[in-house]
């Protein structure tokens, strides 16, 4: 279902969280807190308030948000939005060799950083994702933690564009 900003501004907190809680993977509390920032002028303002709320999380809450994301190329425990996004990048059609490569990279990444590799995959291909995966494995923890939050913000933007029509 899609909503206008006017409809979103009229929602109760419960309805708001029901509608927007899935923007952040398994973390509806961000939407619950953002509801208090109503009214939103447009989709851009709503997005800014959502991301502001995400950035105000404690370090532990940020890590929980990052860790709530599924492994790319995984076939397990994904929210419906993640399934659709990964399918759009072809990650639901990996050959057994490609799947094994994703599993190996996911494990190496989690071993090094303690959280899953996160990338906004809309508009990407499995090849561009694998290149980014390999390049980012050489980063340090702080860089990758910041990159994960940046990628989450992109994911939220894509999801919000689908959910909320009008009002750039």
N, C-alpha and C positions, 0 to 999 in steps of 0.2 A: 504494500500500500504506500502511496505517496501522500505527502501533506504540504500545505502551504504554510508560510510563516504565521499567518493569521490563525490557522487551525492549531499550530504548535503553541502559540501564545495563549490560546484558550484552554489548553489541556491541564487537567489536574496533575499533581506530581506523579501519581500512580500511572496515569495514561502516558505521561511524558516519558517515564522510565520504560514503560512497556514498548513505546514506539522507538525511542532512541537509545535504550540501554544496550543494544547490541552493536552500537557503533564502535565501542571499545570491547575487545575480546574478553568475554566472561567478567566484565567489570562494570556492571550497571550503576555502581555507586557514583561514578563520574557524572552520568546523566542526572542522577538524583540531586547532586549538589549544584549542577548547572541550572536546573529548573529555577532555583532561587534568583537567577540573574534576569528573569523575564521582566519586561517584554524584549524580544529580539527584533532589531530593525529589519534584518534580512538574513538570508542564509549565511553570508559572510560573517556577520556579527555573531550568530549562533555558533558557527565554527570557531571563531576566536574565543568565545566564552568556554566552549568545550575544551579546547587546547589549553587555555589558561588554567582551567580546573585540573587538567592532567598534570601540568607543570607544577602545580601547588601540592601535589601528593608528596608524602614523605619519601625518603630514599627507599625504604622498605616497601611502600605501596607501589612505587614506580617499578621496582624489581618484580613484584607480584604481577603487575600488569604485563610486563615484558614476558615473564615466564608463562603467562596464560595463553600465549600464542602457540599454534601448532607448528610442528616441523614442516618446512616446505617439502612437498612431494610425499608427505605421509598420507596414509589412508586411514588414520585413526583419530578419533576424538576431536573433530573439528566442528565449529559453529557453521550453520548454513551459509553465512556470508563468506567464510573462508573457503568452503567447498566450492562455491561458485567462482570466487576470485582465482583460486588455483586452477580450476577447470579452464577458465578463460586464458590462462597462460600455458595450457597444455599439460599441466602437471598430473592430470588424471589419466593421461595416456602415455605414461613413460614405459619405455621398453624395460625388460628386466635389468639390462646393463645400466641404463640411465637411473632406474630406481635404486640400484645398488650404489651408484655414485652419490645420489642425494643422501642416502642413509649414511654413507661414509663421511660425507661433508657435514651433515647434521651432527653426527657423533663427535667429530673433531672440533667443531665449533662449540658445542655444549661443553665438551671437556675443557676447552681453553677459557671460555667466558662464563660458563655456569647458567646460560640461558639460550633459548633457540635463536637461530638466525632469522631476522625479520626483514622482509622487503615487501614494499607495496608492489604486487605483481601485475596489477592492471596495466595493460599495454606492453608487458614484457613477454619474452619467450623463455623456454627452458634453457636455451643457450645463453641468453643474457643474464639469467638468474645464476647459472653455474659460474659464469665469469665473475659476477659480483661476489658470489660465495667465496671463490678462491682468492680474490683480491682482498676481501675483508678479513680473511683468516690471519693476515699479517698485521692487522691493527692491534692496538693495545685496548685494555678493558674500558678505559674512560671514553675513548673514541667510539668504540662499539656500543656502549651504553647510550651515548648521545645519539648515535646513528639509529639505534633501535627506536628511540622515542621520536626521532624525525620521521622514520618510516611509519610508525604508528599514526602520526599526525597525517601523513599522506593517505593512509588507509581510511582514516576517519573522514577525510575530505572526499574521497571517492564514494564512500558509503553514504555520506550526507547528500552528495549531489544526486544520488539515486533516490534517496528517501524524501528529500525536500525540494520540490520544484519551485522555480521562480526565486527572485531575490538573490542575485549573485552576491 
